[in-house]
Amino acid sequence: MNEAVAPEFKTELLSVIPNLRAFAYSLTRASDRADDLVQETLMKAWNKHHTFQPGTNLKAWLFTIMRNEFYSQMRKRGREVQDSEGVMAGQLAIHPEQDGHMDMTDFKTALKSLPEDQREALVLIGAEGLSYEEAAEVIGVAIGTVKSRVSRARTRLAEILGIQGESDFGPDAVATKVLGMRPASVR
Amino acid sequence: MRRAEESSGNSGTFFAWARSYPLKLRKRTGHFGVPELQQAIAFMPDPNQPDKENQEEDAVELDSQSRDVIGEKLKDVYADIVNQPVPDRFRELLDQLEAGDQPKAGEQLSSGEKGGSEQQ
C-alpha cells in the first residue's frame, strides 16, 4: 500500500532516535510515556515518509510530527497541558551550593518547572540544536516568539537556580539579574 | 472628506489613518509630500506590527556568562539521554515497518493508549 521506503530513510530515522527521545522527554516532562511517544512518532513518520522533502531537516520534520502527536493525545485526554506560567516555578526555591556548583537534579527539576512553551523552545534551540527558523516551524510560531520564549526560559532558569554570570556571587547580583536591571543594559 | 479626520486633533487616529494611506497615493495627491512628515510617518510604530511580548522580554536578556552556564547544563542533561543506546524496541519497530508489517497503534505500548477501533 505504501510506496517503497528508501533504506536510507530507515537508517536516518535510526540515527535521530536519540534526539527524538530527548525531545519526547522534554514534552512529557520525563515521564515514562516518552518512549511510547517516540514509537508513535516513528510509525507516523514511516507512514508519511513521502511527505518528507529530502534535503530539509529530518530532525525538525520528526519533531513536528512528535509535537502534533503529543498535543493531539493531550487534547484527546482533555488534560490541561499548560501550567499557568510561574505557578510551579514560584513554588521552587533551589539554593545553589556554596561554590556555585549546581546539581544536575536541580537543573532537571527547574527545567521541568518551566512553562511548556518555554521549555520546548529552549530544548529545541539549546539542546537539539535547531536554528530559530527551524524551531519556529516546528512549533508553528514566529521566529521572534521562539527567541522570546528561549530568552524567558533562560531568565527563569537563572532565577530559579540563582545562577550568576559575573564573578561577584552576592545576592545583589541575583536580584539585578532577576529584575533584568543590569546597569549596563538598562539606563 | 478626509480633512475632517486630519484635523481632528486626535493624533492616534490621524497617524493610524496616515499609515494606512498608500504611499503612492500620498505622493500623487500631494498629501504628506513634506519630507519631514513622511519621515515622521515612517518612524511611527506600526500598531499591527510590534510584538510587545517580545520587546519586553528582550530587556530581560541574561548576560552571556549566565546563558553559557545554562546552555552547558542543558546540553549535559540532554547528553545523558542522547548518549543512551537506542532501545531494541525501536530497531525492532523499524524492522517490522520495513517488512511491511504495520504494527497497530498501541500494540507494543506499555501505557493504555490503545484506540479501540484499531484492534484487530
Chai-1 contact restraints between the chains, C-beta under 6 A:
chainA,res_idxA,chainB,res_idxB,connection_type,confidence,min_distance_angstrom,max_distance_angstrom,comment,restraint_id
A,K10,B,L94,contact,1.0,0.0,6.0,A-B,restraint_1
A,K10,B,E98,contact,1.0,0.0,6.0,A-B,restraint_2
A,I17,B,V86,contact,1.0,0.0,6.0,A-B,restraint_3
A,I17,B,F90,contact,1.0,0.0,6.0,A-B,restraint_4
A,P18,B,V82,contact,1.0,0.0,6.0,A-B,restraint_5
A,R21,B,I81,contact,1.0,0.0,6.0,A-B,restraint_6
A,A22,B,Y78,contact,1.0,0.0,6.0,A-B,restraint_7
A,A22,B,I81,contact,1.0,0.0,6.0,A-B,restraint_8
A,A22,B,V82,contact,1.0,0.0,6.0,A-B,restraint_9
A,Y25,B,I81,contact,1.0,0.0,6.0,A-B,restraint_10
A,R33,B,S111,contact,1.0,0.0,6.0,A-B,restraint_11
A,D36,B,L109,contact,1.0,0.0,6.0,A-B,restraint_12
A,D36,B,S111,contact,1.0,0.0,6.0,A-B,restraint_13
A,L42,B,L93,contact,1.0,0.0,6.0,A-B,restraint_14
A,W46,B,L97,contact,1.0,0.0,6.0,A-B,restraint_15
A,F107,B,K73,contact,1.0,0.0,6.0,A-B,restraint_16
A,K108,B,V77,contact,1.0,0.0,6.0,A-B,restraint_17
A,G126,B,G71,contact,1.0,0.0,6.0,A-B,restraint_18
A,G126,B,L74,contact,1.0,0.0,6.0,A-B,restraint_19
A,A127,B,L74,contact,1.0,0.0,6.0,A-B,restraint_20
A,A127,B,Y78,contact,1.0,0.0,6.0,A-B,restraint_21
A,G144,B,D51,contact,1.0,0.0,6.0,A-B,restraint_22
A,G144,B,N54,contact,1.0,0.0,6.0,A-B,restraint_23
A,S148,B,E53,contact,1.0,0.0,6.0,A-B,restraint_24
A,S148,B,N54,contact,1.0,0.0,6.0,A-B,restraint_25
A,S148,B,E57,contact,1.0,0.0,6.0,A-B,restraint_26
A,S151,B,E57,contact,1.0,0.0,6.0,A-B,restraint_27
A,S151,B,E61,contact,1.0,0.0,6.0,A-B,restraint_28
A,R152,B,E57,contact,1.0,0.0,6.0,A-B,restraint_29
A,R154,B,L62,contact,1.0,0.0,6.0,A-B,restraint_30
A,R154,B,R67,contact,1.0,0.0,6.0,A-B,restraint_31
A,R154,B,I70,contact,1.0,0.0,6.0,A-B,restraint_32
A,T155,B,V60,contact,1.0,0.0,6.0,A-B,restraint_33
A,T155,B,L62,contact,1.0,0.0,6.0,A-B,restraint_34
A,L157,B,I70,contact,1.0,0.0,6.0,A-B,restraint_35
A,A158,B,L62,contact,1.0,0.0,6.0,A-B,restraint_36
A,A158,B,S66,contact,1.0,0.0,6.0,A-B,restraint_37
A,I163,B,S66,contact,1.0,0.0,6.0,A-B,restraint_38
A,I163,B,V69,contact,1.0,0.0,6.0,A-B,restraint_39
A,G165,B,D63,contact,1.0,0.0,6.0,A-B,restraint_40
A,G165,B,Q65,contact,1.0,0.0,6.0,A-B,restraint_41
A,G165,B,S66,contact,1.0,0.0,6.0,A-B,restraint_42
A,G180,B,A59,contact,1.0,0.0,6.0,A-B,restraint_43
A,G180,B,V60,contact,1.0,0.0,6.0,A-B,restraint_44
